[in-house]
Amino acid sequence: MVYGYASTDEPALDGNVIAREALDDAFAEYKKWGNIREMHQPSAVGVARSIELDEKGAYLGAYVQDDDAWSKVKEGVYKGFSIGAKVTKRDDADRAIVRGMIITEISLVDRPADPGATFDLWRSADSDSTAEAETTPDAEDNPLADLIAGALAIIAAGAIESSARLLLAGGDVVTVEDAASLAAAVANGLDLAPLRGLAPQIGDLLAQNAVRAAKEALGRLNVILPAADNAALAEAVSDAARERAAQLTGQKFTVGGELAPDPSAENAITSSTRSMIGETIQSGLAGVATGVAAATLEELIRSAFAFSPSRAKGIGVTESNRAKGSAIVQTIQVVNESGAGHFMKAWMTADSGCCAACADNAAQGPIPADQPFSSGDMAPGAHTNCRCSVLTVPASNVGRIARRSDSEFDRKIAAVISETEEMRRSVLAILERMSKPQKVDDAVERRMVEWLSEPMPAKCALNSFARRAVDNTTDAAGSTIEASIPKLSDDDLVRALNAMPESERVMCLMRAAQLNPLTRH
C-alpha cells in the first residue's frame, strides 16, 4: 500500500485549484471504481483501498498490484499521485477554480501537478514494514534511536569525568566496601538533562507516528470521519504521544503545559539509565579496589549496555511501535463511539519466536478496544524490542467465536464445527484441492474478493509461517481479477497446521473453507 494526498488546496502547476465541493462530489463517484494507473497511461496497476477527505484535501491509500509499478514506488521513481479528470464546471469569476469535475483515474507519477500530492509512506503487502515513500530509508534507520544515542553519549562522558574526579579525590585507596556508596554518589549526581531535553523532539516523532497510524487505521476500517472528528482524533493521539515522551524522559506536563520532573514516571529511561550507570561504576570501582587501573573503569563505562547503540535502538523500536499501537486502539474507540462502525482489536505476533506474554495476548483473539490484553497492555509495545502489531477486527466477524476464556473459546469453536456438517465437508474439499490449481467462477470470485477485503479474526493469532501458508490460498484472489486457488504443497500445509494450537487450527480451516465454492454463506 502507498499513502498520500491525491489532491490538496495548493494551486497545481497549471494554476488550477479544485474547490472543496467539486472534490467531495468527484471522489464520491470515484469510489465506485478506485482505478489506479501509472503516468496517466490506459493500463491499470492497482486500486484505491481507502479515501479520506479532510481539511487539507483527499488522502488516498492505494494497493499497487503491478510489480514494476510497485518497484518504482519503493525506489522513489514515482513520488506522488496525479488526478486525471474531466472538468465539467469552472468558477464564473475565476476560471482557475474548478467547481465540477469527473475523476477518470488517479495515477502514480514521477512529478505530481499538485505540489502537495506526494507520498507519505509505503507499506509492503507481504510484511509489516513501513517506510517513508520518498526516501525509502534502511530498516535500521530510526530517528528516535539516533536522538537517544546522542544523549547517552554525552551522559557517558559525564560519568567518566565524575568517576575520574572521585578517584582523584579519594587518593589511591578505594575499598570494595566503599564501591557501592561511591558509585551511588556518582550516579545520583549525574546531570541527565541531555535526555530530559529530548522530550519535545521525541514527542514530535511519536506524534507523527501516531497520526500516521490513525490515518492508516481509518483507511483499513473504511471509515471517513467528519473533519472535526478527524482533527480531534489527530489531536488526541498526538497529545498521548507527547505525554509518553515526557514520561519516557522522567517528566510530566503541568497544568500550565510545562515539563516538570516526575520521579514516579513509569518506564522512564532517565531512572533506568541512572541505575545502570550506578551498577557499572560500582563494578568498576570494585575492580579498582582489587588493583584494576582507572583506565579500565573508563573503558567499562564506555562499553556499558546503558550507553550502547543496541539499547538506543531497542528504545526507539519499542516507543515507535507503542505510539503506533496506542493510536490504532484510540482510533477504534473513536470510530465505535461515533457510530460509524463496531470494531474490536486483536494482538498479532511478529513471528513464532515471540515471548510468552505476547503469545498469550495473541491467543486471546479479538477483544473490546477498551479492554487490556492479558499482559495488562492496551496495545503492542509490551516490552523492549516488541515488534507485535494490533489488528482491527469488525465485531460482526467475531460472532459466535468471540472468546472470553480459553475453555469457552474452544467449546464455541468445537460447537460451530460439530453442528455444521457442510463446513466439515468444505474443509476436507478445500484441503484436497489446495494442491490442484483450479479456476473459480465469477460469483465465487467476487465473494472471495469481498471477503478478503475485511480483516479476519482467523488471522489474528497465527504465527508468521502459518499465516504465509494460509495466505497462499487467498492472495491471488485478493489481488487480481483472475482469481484462482494456487498450489500449496502438502508438506507446507501440514507443517503450518501442526504448528498451531488446536483452536487456531480450526480457525485456519474455517478460513480456508470460506473460500470453497461449496460453502454457502
KAWOGI-V865445 format. One record per pair of residues at least 24 apart in sequence whose ideal C-beta (glycine too) atoms are under 8 Angstrom apart, sorted by the first residue. I is the first residue (numbers start at 0). J is the second residue. Records with the same first field share a line. If there is no record, write none. Layout:
# KAWOGI-V865445
I = J + J
This chain:
# KAWOGI-V865445
0 = 48 + 60 + 61 + 62 + 63 + 121 + 122 + 124
1 = 60 + 61 + 63 + 72 + 107 + 118 + 120 + 121 + 122 + 132
2 = 58 + 59 + 60 + 61 + 118 + 119 + 120 + 121 + 122 + 132 + 214 + 215 + 218
3 = 58 + 59 + 79 + 80 + 116 + 117 + 118 + 119 + 120 + 132
4 = 55 + 56 + 57 + 58 + 59 + 80 + 113 + 115 + 116 + 117 + 119
5 = 56 + 57 + 58 + 59 + 80 + 81 + 82 + 105 + 113 + 116
6 = 56 + 57 + 80 + 82 + 113 + 116
7 = 55 + 56 + 113 + 114 + 115 + 116
8 = 55 + 56 + 115
9 = 113 + 114 + 115
10 = 95
11 = 112 + 113 + 114
12 = 112 + 113 + 114
13 = 112
14 = 95
15 = 95 + 96 + 97
16 = 95 + 96 + 97
17 = 96 + 97 + 100
18 = 90 + 96 + 97 + 98
20 = 98
21 = 88 + 97 + 98 + 99 + 100
22 = 52 + 56 + 57
23 = 52
24 = 99
25 = 84 + 100 + 101 + 102
26 = 50 + 52 + 57 + 102
28 = 101 + 102
29 = 102 + 105
34 = 104 + 105
35 = 61 + 62 + 63 + 104 + 105 + 106 + 107
36 = 83 + 104 + 105 + 106 + 107
37 = 65 + 68 + 71 + 77 + 106 + 107 + 108
38 = 106 + 107 + 108 + 109
39 = 81 + 83 + 104 + 106 + 108
40 = 106
44 = 68 + 107
45 = 107
47 = 105
48 = 218 + 452
49 = 217 + 218 + 219 + 221
50 = 223
51 = 214 + 217 + 218 + 223 + 229
52 = 223 + 226
53 = 226 + 229 + 230
54 = 226 + 229 + 230
55 = 115
56 = 115 + 116
58 = 214
59 = 105
60 = 215 + 218
61 = 105 + 107
62 = 124 + 478
63 = 107
64 = 478 + 479
68 = 107
71 = 107
72 = 107 + 118 + 121 + 132
73 = 121 + 123 + 130 + 135
74 = 135
75 = 132 + 133 + 134 + 135
76 = 109
77 = 107 + 108 + 109 + 118
78 = 108 + 109 + 110 + 111 + 117 + 118 + 132 + 133
79 = 107 + 108 + 110 + 111 + 113 + 116 + 117 + 118
80 = 105 + 106 + 107 + 108 + 111 + 116 + 118
81 = 105 + 106 + 108 + 111 + 112 + 113 + 116
82 = 106 + 113 + 116
119 = 211
120 = 211
122 = 215
124 = 478
127 = 349 + 386 + 388
139 = 312
141 = 312 + 315 + 316 + 319
142 = 204 + 315
143 = 201 + 204 + 205 + 314 + 315 + 318 + 319
144 = 308 + 311 + 312 + 314 + 315 + 316
145 = 311 + 315
146 = 197 + 200 + 201 + 204
147 = 194 + 197 + 268 + 311 + 314 + 315
148 = 308 + 311 + 312
149 = 193
150 = 193 + 194 + 196 + 197
151 = 193 + 194 + 272 + 305 + 306 + 310 + 311
152 = 306
153 = 193
154 = 189 + 190 + 191 + 193 + 194 + 272 + 276 + 306
155 = 300 + 301 + 303 + 305 + 306
157 = 189 + 190
158 = 185 + 186 + 189 + 276 + 279 + 280 + 300
159 = 297 + 300 + 301
161 = 185 + 188 + 189
162 = 280 + 283 + 284 + 293 + 296 + 297 + 300
163 = 293 + 297
166 = 287 + 293 + 296
173 = 284 + 287 + 288
174 = 288
175 = 285 + 288 + 289
177 = 284 + 288
178 = 281 + 282 + 284 + 285 + 288
179 = 281
181 = 280 + 281 + 284
182 = 277 + 278 + 280 + 281 + 284
183 = 277 + 281
185 = 276 + 277 + 280
186 = 273 + 274 + 276 + 277 + 280
187 = 273 + 277
189 = 273 + 276
191 = 249 + 269 + 272 + 273
194 = 248 + 249 + 268 + 269 + 272
195 = 248 + 249 + 250 + 258 + 260 + 269
197 = 244 + 248
198 = 244 + 245 + 247 + 248 + 250 + 258
199 = 244
201 = 244 + 247 + 248 + 318
202 = 240 + 241 + 244 + 245
203 = 241
204 = 319
205 = 240 + 241 + 243 + 244 + 318 + 319 + 322
206 = 236 + 237 + 240 + 241 + 322
208 = 240 + 319 + 322 + 323 + 326
209 = 236 + 237 + 239 + 240 + 322 + 323 + 325 + 326
210 = 236 + 237 + 326
211 = 323
212 = 236 + 322 + 323 + 324 + 326 + 327 + 330
213 = 326 + 327 + 329 + 330
215 = 327
216 = 326 + 327 + 330 + 331 + 391
217 = 330 + 334
219 = 391 + 454
220 = 330 + 331 + 334 + 340 + 342 + 391
222 = 334 + 339 + 340
224 = 333 + 334 + 337 + 339
228 = 333 + 337
231 = 333
232 = 329 + 330 + 333
235 = 329 + 333
236 = 325 + 326 + 329 + 330
239 = 322 + 325 + 326 + 329
240 = 322 + 325 + 326
243 = 318 + 321 + 322 + 325
247 = 314 + 318
268 = 314
271 = 305
272 = 305
275 = 303 + 304 + 305
276 = 300 + 303 + 305
279 = 303 + 305
313 = 383 + 384
314 = 383
316 = 384 + 385 + 386
317 = 380 + 382 + 383 + 384 + 385
318 = 380
320 = 379 + 380 + 385 + 386 + 387 + 388
321 = 378 + 379 + 380 + 385
322 = 380
323 = 388
324 = 377 + 378 + 379 + 380 + 387 + 388 + 389
325 = 377 + 378 + 380
327 = 378 + 389 + 391
328 = 368 + 377 + 378 + 389
331 = 368 + 391
332 = 368 + 369
335 = 368
340 = 393
341 = 393 + 394 + 395
342 = 368 + 391 + 392 + 393 + 394
343 = 367 + 368 + 391 + 392 + 393 + 394 + 397 + 401
344 = 368 + 378 + 389 + 390 + 391 + 392
345 = 389 + 390 + 392 + 456 + 459 + 460
346 = 372 + 379 + 387 + 389 + 390 + 459 + 460
347 = 387 + 388 + 389 + 390 + 458 + 459 + 460
348 = 387 + 460 + 462 + 463
349 = 386 + 387 + 388 + 463
350 = 462 + 463 + 464
351 = 462 + 463 + 464 + 498
353 = 387
354 = 381 + 382
356 = 381 + 382
357 = 381 + 382 + 385 + 387
360 = 387
361 = 387 + 459 + 460
362 = 405 + 460 + 500 + 502 + 503
363 = 402 + 460
364 = 397 + 400 + 401 + 402 + 408 + 456 + 459 + 460
365 = 390 + 392 + 394 + 396 + 397 + 401 + 402 + 456 + 459
390 = 454 + 458 + 459
391 = 454
392 = 454 + 455 + 456 + 459
393 = 453 + 454
396 = 453 + 454 + 455 + 456
397 = 456
400 = 456 + 506
405 = 502
408 = 502
409 = 501 + 502
412 = 502 + 505 + 506
413 = 505
415 = 509
416 = 505 + 509
421 = 517 + 518 + 519
422 = 509 + 512 + 518
424 = 517
425 = 512 + 515 + 517 + 518
426 = 508 + 509 + 511 + 512 + 515
428 = 515 + 517
429 = 472 + 484 + 511 + 512 + 514 + 515
430 = 492 + 508 + 511
432 = 484 + 515
433 = 472 + 484 + 486 + 487 + 489 + 492 + 511
434 = 486 + 487 + 488 + 489
435 = 486
436 = 483 + 484 + 485 + 486
437 = 483 + 484
438 = 483
439 = 476 + 482 + 483 + 484 + 516
440 = 516
443 = 482 + 516
444 = 476 + 480 + 482
446 = 520
447 = 473 + 476 + 477 + 482 + 514
448 = 476 + 477 + 482
450 = 513 + 514
451 = 476 + 477
452 = 477
455 = 510
456 = 506
457 = 506 + 507 + 509 + 510
458 = 510
460 = 503 + 506
461 = 499 + 503 + 507
462 = 498 + 499
464 = 494 + 495 + 498
465 = 495 + 496 + 498 + 499 + 503 + 507
467 = 495
468 = 492 + 494 + 495 + 496
469 = 495 + 507 + 510 + 511
472 = 511 + 514
473 = 514
476 = 514
484 = 514
